[in-house]
Amino acid sequence: AQIRKYDDVLLKERERVFDFYNQAFTACSWAQVPSYNVEGSTSSFHLYPLRIKNITESQRDTIIEKITEKGVSVNVHFQPLPLLTVFKQKGYKLEDYPVAYNNYISEISLPIYPQLNNIQCSYIVDSVLHAVNEVINNG
C-alpha cells in the first residue's frame, strides 16, 4: 500500500523534513550537512546523517544522550566494518581506516519520516542545537 504513495506523498514529505534540517544546520559552523544532490543519483531521504565537526566519540555519545533526554530518538547508522566482530576476527584494524572512524564518531542520524510536522522538526532542531552547544562549550 505504501509503494503507491511513495512518489506522491512519502518521498516528498521526507524531502521536506530533510530540507528543514538542512536549512537549520547549514548556518552552524560545527555542522556538516549530508549531500543529496549528486549528479546521476536521486536520494530517498531515508536518513539524515548530521556530522559534527571536530568532536570525539565520547562527545558524540554525550550529545546523543542529551538529545534523547529531550524525547528525541537519534541513532548512529554508519559503523566502520572493523568495529564488527566478523571483521575484527579477520584481522581488520580500525586504525587502518581513519576516515571511516572520523565519519563514525561525528555522525548522528536524526529522525526523518513523513509524519513529522514542522513544529516537531523545530523541536528536534532545537534539541540538537542545545545538546551540541552544551557539549562543545562545556567540553
C-alpha positions, 0 to 999 in steps of 0.5 A, a space after each residue: 500500500 505504501 509503494 503507491 504513495 511513495 512518489 506522491 506523498 512519502 518521498 516528498 514529505 521526507 524531502 521536506 523534513 530533510 530540507 528543514 534540517 538542512 536549512 537549520 544546520 547549514 548556518 552552524 559552523 560545527 555542522 556538516 550537512 549530508 549531500 543529496 544532490 549528486 549528479 546521476 543519483 536521486 536520494 530517498 531521504 531515508 536518513 539524515 546523517 548530521 556530522 559534527 565537526 571536530 568532536 570525539 566519540 565520547 562527545 558524540 555519545 554525550 550529545 546523543 544522550 542529551 538529545 534523547 533526554 529531550 524525547 528525541 530518538 537519534 541513532 548512529 547508522 554508519 559503523 566502520 566494518 572493523 568495529 564488527 566482530 566478523 571483521 575484527 576476527 579477520 584481522 581488520 584494524 580500525 586504525 587502518 581506516 581513519 576516515 571511516 572512524 572520523 565519519 563514525 564518531 561525528 555522525 548522528 542520524 536524526 529522525 526523518 519520516 513523513 509524519 513529522 510536522 514542522 513544529 516537531 522538526 523545530 523541536 528536534 532542531 532545537 534539541 540538537 542545537 542545545 545538546 551540541 552547544 552544551 557539549 562543545 562549550 562545556 567540553 
